[in-house]
Amino acid sequence: MISPRESEVAAYNLPSCLLFCLYAILWPVMEQNYEMVMVSSPDQNEADRQELIKEIQKTIEADKGKIIGIDEWGKRELSYPINKNSQGYYFVISFKGSAATPQKLTAKLRLAENLLRHLIVKQEGDKKEEKVKIIA
């Protein structure tokens, strides 16, 4: 029985080591799905929060990425105090980007003063593109 990988190699008539090398070269430039959760200070006003989201959108789009959706969860209790705050304002942003996009976002978000925490994870598998809310 031929495995799916062997059938792909047979279809292209390429040795498997060559396909592996091509995959290794193209991996960093391939688009991947990511999800980012951010917790900002509850004292931050709405205009500042929107400005932070626009900065994130600009960073993703500058890296040839695409925003899939932005979901505002609103103000919620934190499980433990962060910088003397017991509450935080939550955002979830889904986006597509290259492998370098999360690193660029992390570098930018480290400089944000009113951001308490952020986490960026790569989504495994194909997720349907859901447009939750796009802020223009």
C-alpha positions as CSV (number, residue, x, y, z in Angstrom):
1,M,0.0,0.0,0.0
2,I,1.3,3.4,-0.9
3,S,1.1,6.2,1.7
4,P,-0.3,9.6,0.8
5,R,3.1,11.1,1.0
6,E,4.6,8.5,-1.4
7,S,1.7,9.1,-3.8
8,E,2.5,12.8,-3.9
9,V,6.1,12.1,-4.6
10,A,5.1,9.7,-7.3
11,A,2.8,12.2,-8.9
12,Y,5.5,14.8,-9.2
13,N,8.3,12.3,-10.1
14,L,10.6,14.0,-7.7
15,P,12.8,12.4,-5.0
16,S,11.4,12.8,-1.5
17,C,14.6,14.6,-0.3
18,L,14.1,17.3,-3.0
19,L,10.4,17.8,-1.9
20,F,11.6,18.1,1.7
21,C,14.2,20.8,0.7
22,L,11.5,22.7,-1.3
23,Y,9.1,22.5,1.7
24,A,11.9,23.7,4.1
25,I,12.7,26.7,1.8
26,L,9.0,27.7,1.3
27,W,7.8,27.2,4.8
28,P,8.8,30.7,6.2
29,V,6.9,32.5,3.3
30,M,3.8,30.4,3.4
31,E,0.7,32.0,5.0
32,Q,-0.5,30.5,8.2
33,N,-3.5,31.2,10.5
34,Y,-2.8,32.8,13.8
35,E,-5.0,33.9,16.7
36,M,-3.9,36.6,19.2
37,V,-5.5,37.3,22.6
38,M,-4.7,40.7,24.2
39,V,-5.6,42.0,27.6
40,S,-5.4,45.8,27.9
41,S,-5.8,48.0,30.9
42,P,-9.4,48.6,31.9
43,D,-8.6,52.3,32.5
44,Q,-7.7,52.8,28.8
45,N,-10.4,54.8,26.9
46,E,-12.1,53.5,23.7
47,A,-10.1,55.8,21.4
48,D,-6.8,54.4,22.7
49,R,-8.0,50.8,22.3
50,Q,-9.1,51.5,18.7
51,E,-5.7,53.1,18.0
52,L,-3.9,50.0,19.3
53,I,-6.0,47.7,17.1
54,K,-5.3,49.9,14.1
55,E,-1.6,49.7,14.8
56,I,-1.8,45.9,14.9
57,Q,-3.8,45.9,11.6
58,K,-1.1,48.1,10.0
59,T,1.7,45.8,11.2
60,I,-0.1,42.7,9.9
61,E,-1.0,44.3,6.5
62,A,2.6,45.7,6.1
63,D,3.8,42.1,6.4
64,K,1.4,41.1,3.6
65,G,-1.0,39.5,6.1
66,K,-4.8,39.6,6.3
67,I,-7.1,40.2,9.3
68,I,-9.7,37.5,9.4
69,G,-11.7,38.8,12.4
70,I,-11.6,41.0,15.5
71,D,-13.7,40.0,18.5
72,E,-14.0,42.3,21.5
73,W,-14.8,40.4,24.6
74,G,-15.0,43.5,26.8
75,K,-14.0,44.1,30.4
76,R,-13.6,40.9,32.4
77,E,-12.1,39.8,35.8
78,L,-8.5,38.6,35.7
79,S,-7.7,35.4,37.6
80,Y,-4.8,37.2,39.4
81,P,-3.8,40.9,39.5
82,I,-1.5,42.2,36.8
83,N,0.2,45.5,37.4
84,K,-2.3,46.2,40.3
85,N,-5.3,45.6,37.9
86,S,-8.0,43.1,38.8
87,Q,-9.8,43.6,35.5
88,G,-8.8,43.7,31.9
89,Y,-10.3,44.5,28.5
90,Y,-10.0,41.5,26.2
91,F,-9.6,41.3,22.4
92,V,-9.2,38.2,20.1
93,I,-7.8,38.9,16.7
94,S,-7.6,36.1,14.0
95,F,-5.2,36.8,11.1
96,K,-3.2,35.2,8.3
97,G,0.4,35.9,7.9
98,S,3.9,34.7,7.3
99,A,6.0,32.9,10.0
100,A,7.7,36.3,10.8
101,T,4.4,38.2,11.5
102,P,4.0,37.0,15.1
103,Q,7.6,38.0,15.9
104,K,7.0,41.5,14.5
105,L,3.8,41.9,16.4
106,T,5.4,40.7,19.6
107,A,8.1,43.3,19.2
108,K,5.6,46.1,18.7
109,L,3.3,44.9,21.5
110,R,6.1,44.9,24.0
111,L,6.3,48.6,23.6
112,A,2.6,49.2,24.2
113,E,2.1,50.8,27.7
114,N,-1.5,50.0,28.4
115,L,-1.3,46.3,27.2
116,L,-1.2,43.9,30.2
117,R,-0.7,40.6,28.3
118,H,-0.8,39.1,24.9
119,L,-0.5,35.6,23.4
120,I,-0.2,34.6,19.8
121,V,-0.8,31.0,18.8
122,K,-0.7,29.3,15.4
123,Q,-3.9,27.5,14.5
124,E,-3.5,24.0,13.3
125,G,-5.6,22.7,10.4
126,D,-7.9,24.7,8.2
127,K,-10.2,27.1,10.0
128,K,-13.1,28.6,8.2
129,E,-12.7,32.4,7.7
130,E,-15.2,34.0,10.0
131,K,-15.6,37.7,9.8
132,V,-16.5,38.8,13.3
133,K,-15.8,42.5,13.3
134,I,-13.4,44.4,11.2
135,I,-12.5,47.9,12.4
136,A,-11.6,50.2,9.5
